Amino acid sequence: NAGVTQTPKFQVLKTGQSMTLQCAQDMNHNSMYWYRQDPGMGLRLIYYSASEGTTDKGEVPNGYNVSRLNKREFSLRLESAAPSQTSVYFCASSVMGGDSFFYSNQPQHFGDGTRLSIL
Amino acid sequence: ILNVEQSPQSLHVQEGDSTNFTCSFPSSNFYALHWYRWETAKSPEALFVMTLNGDEKKKGRISATLNTKEGYSYLYIKGSQPEDSATYLCAPEKNTDKLIFGTGTRLQVFP
């Protein structure tokens, strides 16, 4: 059971470089999320997508863009990486959202994370 | 932005001890409260999603209670085992399907 798959697992970038973090889920979930985890802080929401074709900003969206390519895939792009974006990034999905009016209070399922270092 | 507080920040117990920790959150606009277990080098895994005041959920030796009127939830672990060592995260959910995570309680169980 793959669940939520993130690639790559590790990446080192130089300041100013760009890259895209990939996320795919095989659970037919409607909602997908990108979080970052920094020492001493809880998981903070960067962007989320409640259904294919929609995206919304979370708590810390600056410096990032996202694409909900289809129901399965939700990518996170850093256009010009900065050292402040060094973090561990988690993708998650949930059955909530879309037309799932009758699905309430469902948990989120997380990928294994991408450890990103920006020099 | 909700202010979510978890206490204690860290906890060290001996195998066999029972333990509990707290999640506090603003009670207004409450929709649900999530608990996650996060082992080192792994991804967070859902334990419970609770919605009703007075709700109590149980999974094996782990249980949780919810008070939505005063804005807190307790997580209990009975007879802690080394494999319970993890960070336990709580996250209230507003009616927007977004979670606000606390910083977690890091539990270490020594054999």
HADDOCK unambig.tbl for C-alpha pairs under 7 A between the chains (distance, minus, plus):
assign (segid A and resid 40 and name CA) (segid B and resid 103 and name CA) 6.65 0.50 0.50
assign (segid A and resid 41 and name CA) (segid B and resid 103 and name CA) 5.35 0.50 0.50
assign (segid A and resid 42 and name CA) (segid B and resid 101 and name CA) 5.35 0.50 0.50
assign (segid A and resid 42 and name CA) (segid B and resid 102 and name CA) 5.15 0.50 0.50
assign (segid A and resid 42 and name CA) (segid B and resid 103 and name CA) 4.09 0.50 0.50
assign (segid A and resid 43 and name CA) (segid B and resid 101 and name CA) 5.70 0.50 0.50
assign (segid A and resid 105 and name CA) (segid B and resid 32 and name CA) 6.35 0.50 0.50
assign (segid A and resid 105 and name CA) (segid B and resid 49 and name CA) 6.38 0.50 0.50
assign (segid A and resid 106 and name CA) (segid B and resid 49 and name CA) 6.87 0.50 0.50
assign (segid A and resid 107 and name CA) (segid B and resid 46 and name CA) 6.06 0.50 0.50
assign (segid A and resid 107 and name CA) (segid B and resid 49 and name CA) 6.54 0.50 0.50
assign (segid A and resid 108 and name CA) (segid B and resid 46 and name CA) 6.98 0.50 0.50
assign (segid A and resid 109 and name CA) (segid B and resid 45 and name CA) 6.85 0.50 0.50
assign (segid A and resid 110 and name CA) (segid B and resid 43 and name CA) 5.94 0.50 0.50
assign (segid A and resid 110 and name CA) (segid B and resid 44 and name CA) 6.20 0.50 0.50
assign (segid A and resid 111 and name CA) (segid B and resid 43 and name CA) 6.18 0.50 0.50
assign (segid A and resid 112 and name CA) (segid B and resid 42 and name CA) 6.01 0.50 0.50
assign (segid A and resid 112 and name CA) (segid B and resid 43 and name CA) 4.99 0.50 0.50
assign (segid A and resid 113 and name CA) (segid B and resid 43 and name CA) 6.94 0.50 0.50
